[in-house]
Amino acid sequence: MKRKLAWIGAILSGLYLLTVGPIPDPIPFIDEAAALAIFLKCTSYLGFDLGKWLPFIRKKGKSNTSRRAESKKGVIIDV
């Protein structure tokens, strides 16, 4: 049942994202960012990780700044 709901959510949010460009806001209370978040969560639940292609979606792991600080080459300070 959860898988069917995830498929329905992915299809509906995907169709909404595809029609946002040519049609001016068919559903004004749903923002494009909310539709993208729903689409990404539904597809990740279904096993497709589309968030890795979007640079502004951050993973729950360490950030790039903490990885740089922990590198063994040292810290480079640009003045």
Contact map, one row per residue, 1 for C-alpha under 8 A:
1111100000000000000000000000000000000000000000000000000000000000000000000000000
1111110000000000000000000000000000000000000000000000000000000000000000000000000
1111111000000000000000000000000000000000000001000000000000000000000000000000000
1111111100000000000000000000000000000000000000000000000000000000000000000000000
1111111110000000000000000000000000000000000000000000000000000000000000000000000
0111111111000000000000000000000000000000011011000000000000000000000000000000000
0011111111100000000000000000000000000000011001000000000000000000000000000000000
0001111111110000000000000000000000000000000000000000000000000000000000000000000
0000111111111000000000000000000000000110010000000000000000000000000000000000000
0000011111111100000000000000000000000111011000000000000000000000000000000000000
0000001111111110000000000000000000000010000000000000000000000000000000000000000
0000000111111111000000000000000000000000000000000000000000000000000000000000000
0000000011111111100000000000000000110110000000000000000000000000000000000000000
0000000001111111110000000000000000110010000000000000000000000000000000000000000
0000000000111111111000000000000000000000000000000000000000000000000000000000000
0000000000011111111100000000000000100000000000000000000000000000000000000000000
0000000000001111111110000000000100110000000000000000000000000000000000000000000
0000000000000111111110000000000000000000000000000000000000000000000000000000000
0000000000000011111111100000000000000000000000000000000000000000000000000000000
0000000000000001111111111100000100000000000000000000000000000000000000000000000
0000000000000000111111110000000000000000000000000000000000000000000000000000000
0000000000000000001111110000000000000000000000000000000000000000000000000000000
0000000000000000001111111100000000000000000000000000000000000000000000000000000
0000000000000000000111111100000000000000000000000000000000000000000000000000000
0000000000000000000100111111000000000000000000000000000000000000000000000000000
0000000000000000000100111111000000000000000000000000000000000000000000000000000
0000000000000000000000001111110000000000000000000000000000000000000000000000000
0000000000000000000000001111111000000000000000000000000000000000000000000000000
0000000000000000000000000011111000000000000000000000000000000000000000000000000
0000000000000000000000000011111101100000000000000000000000000000000000000000000
0000000000000000000000000001111111100000000000000000000000000000000000000000000
0000000000000000100100000000011111110000000000000000000000000000000000000000000
0000000000000000000000000000001111111000000000000000000000000000000000000000000
0000000000000000000000000000011111111100000000000000000000000000000000000000000
0000000000001101100000000000011111111110000000000000000000000000000000000000000
0000000000001100100000000000000111111111000000000000000000000000000000000000000
0000000000000000000000000000000011111111100000000000000000000000000000000000000
0000000011001000000000000000000001111111110000000000000000000000000000000000000
0000000011101100000000000000000000111111111000000000000000000000000000000000000
0000000001000000000000000000000000011111111100001110000000000000000000000000000
0000000000000000000000000000000000001111111110000000000000000000000000000000000
0000011011000000000000000000000000000111111111000000000000000000000000000000000
0000011001000000000000000000000000000011111111111100000000000000000000000000000
0000000000000000000000000000000000000001111111111100000000000000000000000000000
0000010000000000000000000000000000000000111111110000000000000000000000000000000
0010011000000000000000000000000000000000011111110000000000000000000000000000000
0000000000000000000000000000000000000000001111111000000000000000000000000000000
0000000000000000000000000000000000000000001111111100000000000000000000000000000
0000000000000000000000000000000000000001001100111111000000000000000000000000000
0000000000000000000000000000000000000001001100011111110000000000000000000000000
0000000000000000000000000000000000000001000000001111111010000000000000000000000
0000000000000000000000000000000000000000000000001111111010000000000000000000000
0000000000000000000000000000000000000000000000000111111000000000000000000000000
0000000000000000000000000000000000000000000000000111111110000000000000000000000
0000000000000000000000000000000000000000000000000011111111000000000000000000000
0000000000000000000000000000000000000000000000000000011111000000000000000000000
0000000000000000000000000000000000000000000000000011011111100000000000000000000
0000000000000000000000000000000000000000000000000000001111110000000000000000000
0000000000000000000000000000000000000000000000000000000011111100000000000000000
0000000000000000000000000000000000000000000000000000000001111100000000000000000
0000000000000000000000000000000000000000000000000000000000111110000000000000000
0000000000000000000000000000000000000000000000000000000000111111011000000000000
0000000000000000000000000000000000000000000000000000000000001111111000000000000
0000000000000000000000000000000000000000000000000000000000000111111100000000000
0000000000000000000000000000000000000000000000000000000000000011111110000000000
0000000000000000000000000000000000000000000000000000000000000111111111000000000
0000000000000000000000000000000000000000000000000000000000000111111111100000000
0000000000000000000000000000000000000000000000000000000000000001111111100010000
0000000000000000000000000000000000000000000000000000000000000000111111100110000
0000000000000000000000000000000000000000000000000000000000000000011111110100000
0000000000000000000000000000000000000000000000000000000000000000001111111110000
0000000000000000000000000000000000000000000000000000000000000000000001111100000
0000000000000000000000000000000000000000000000000000000000000000000000111110000
0000000000000000000000000000000000000000000000000000000000000000000011111111000
0000000000000000000000000000000000000000000000000000000000000000000110101111100
0000000000000000000000000000000000000000000000000000000000000000000000000111110
0000000000000000000000000000000000000000000000000000000000000000000000000011111
0000000000000000000000000000000000000000000000000000000000000000000000000001111
0000000000000000000000000000000000000000000000000000000000000000000000000000111
